[in-house]
Amino acid sequence: MDYTVTVWDRPYEISVYQKSKSVWIVVGDYEGQRIEVKGRSQSQAIASWREAARYRGN
């Protein structure tokens, strides 16, 4: 599934995949850098991706 998330007031496209019952993977490009994170739920994985992008943006 594809989503748009906002980081520092800019929209970014991410893709969310469910690998297993409790593993979600989010992949997206942030300012030319590929970020891939895993989470135990869809919302947690998306939040982790957003946090990773914010960290790289500092």
Phi, psi and omega in degrees: 000141179255140180225163172244126177240155181252128176230124182051045176066020177234138181278143177224140178273133176230156175244136183240129180232144173260111182280320176211187185304322184236023177231118177245141180240134177239130180231137177192161178261134176236112180051044177083000179251131178280130177240130177230126180227160177241153177209165181277343176219165180299312183293324179292321179294319178295317178297322178294321177297314179301318179295319178297321178293318177299319180298316179290336181281349180276000000 
